[in-house]
Amino acid sequence: MINKVIKFYTEKNYLEEKEDHPQPCKLNIPDWYKNLNHSPEFLTVKGCMPFLDTLTTGYLLKIPVDLYLEHNQYAEKGRYTKMTSGLKDIPIPINLNRGEYQEVHPPLQLGEECPFHQKNQNLPYQKIINPWIIKTPPGYSCLFLPPMNNGDDRFSIIPGIVDTDTFELEVNFPIIVNGDKYPISKTLIKKGTPYVQVIPFKRESWKMKIEAIDKKKNQKKFSHTLTLIHTYKTRFWNKKSWK
């Protein structure tokens, strides 16, 4: 099978910043998952292949600079740090929500009833500036979402889909700060922290159908395999390759 190629572009001098390069998700499986045991006597999520697929599917983008969050507080005028990425110097306010040097989405852009507002304490939605241009083959787009089952509890991006075969600019990511759990906090998001899961997919047209099924007949069809500890893995799961 020939692998499709997804390309991540940035300026040459930024390529030296190895610690925050995009990586396959499979290289960032969390320790808590690795340390689990799964056996017939004690079943855990480590034996669940659908869960493992969420941890290994696609690629991860990482925070390009150390990012300080001060949620629900006002920054002093002119108090900001610069994102020196090699690509460009981007001013990032130390206070993530209120400052004159930041790129934000006002809450009204999402309407009054958006469920994100409460978590973000009804404050503007900041953007993290991404230094990477992502390119997929013709007919392929990318789903961008917070790392599945491996995210940072302090913040998450607002998911989106971009046709990365035709859009040849950086995709920047608005984030939701978990302000309802961390109402007033100063916290450091370290450079290299994974924060976006990138899943390329082929654009296809679909049509939905709803039909009845004989539940007893369907259960009988698979009843001889359901007692095995790795039924799904051995009978139904397909191995994926992300390099």
Secondary structure, 3 states (H helix, E strand, C coil): CCCCCCEEECCHHHHHCHHHCCEEHHHHCCHHHHCCCCCCCCCCHHHCHHHHHHHHCCEEEECCCCEEEEECCCCCCCCEEEEECCCCEEEEECCCCCCCCCCEECHHHHCCCCCHHHHCCCCCEEEECCCCEEECCCCEEEEEECCCCCCCCCEEECCEEECCCCCCCECCEEEEECCCCCCCEEEEECCCCEEEEEEEEECCCCCCCCCCCCHHHHHHHHCCCCCCCCHHHHHCCCCCCCC
